[in-house]
Amino acid sequence: MEPAFVLHRWPYQDSSLLVELLSAQQGRFRVIAKGAKRPKSKWRSILQPFTPLLVQAKGRGELLTLSAAEASDQAMNLQGHALYSGFYVNELIQRLTTPHQAIDELFHDYHETLNMLAQTSHVEPVLRRFEWQLLCHLGHGFDWHADDQQQPFLAQQTYQFRPERGFFIATPNALENRAAETPLNPYSAAEFLMTGADITRIAAFEQLDQRLLNLLKRIMRSALQPYLGDKPLRSRQLFTQFKDKS
């Protein structure tokens, strides 16, 4: 049996579940959990997101059959913002990884992220760190400690960011455009600027004020966009509905 987490589950036929799992050995994969919807099924209560599992599956091809499953620990205590953040992390993995693609350290980083979400009320830095880790695992990471010329950041220098290039010294045109913008809209949609001191502080992913948290969020959304595409994230929509009600 191997350690795993449930990313998502769907009803399957009358009494079963279709479950998407994440494991260190197999990456993201789907199994049929036969009879898991039945009231007396031993799998009914444990095949839930954020519960550490030990699982075994059999079969060939993309869709396997779950042959054994048990909880290896108590479910993560994710509530409120942390719960919806967990759903967001799960959806990122579903959208960005390939089935049966084992990725070194992704399972470890995912487990660590869930632990951190369960222990903090400040979820934003935790999410931004995982977004960057996931991009690195997929070969799309960027350097937080040097610009595109492999030069260390200068504290007072102004930089730009683009997903395909990382951080680079701001062009004169970008600086002119920023000077022409109004205080109510200090950053354009396509270009946003920051100092080397800002980047160095953000790179720690902790003890960030709201301005730097907002900047970090913009950077990571820009970095993720080429790979997520235009399809909205369902977890973001759910989180927005949750915030509106709370």
Buried (B, 14 or more C-beta within 10 A) or exposed (E): BBBBBBBBBEEBEEBBBBBBBBBBEBBBBBBBBBBBBEEEBEBBEBBBBBBBBBBBBEEEEEEBEBBEBEBBEEBBEBEEBBBBBBBBBBBBBBBBBEEEEBBEEBBEBBBBBBEBBBEEEEBBBBBBBBBBBBBBBBEBBBEBEBBBEEEEBBEEBBBBBBBEEBBBBBEEEBBEBBEEEEEEEEBEEEBBBBBBEBBBBBEEBEEBEEEBBEBBBBBBEBBBEEBBEEEEBBBEEBBEEEEEEE
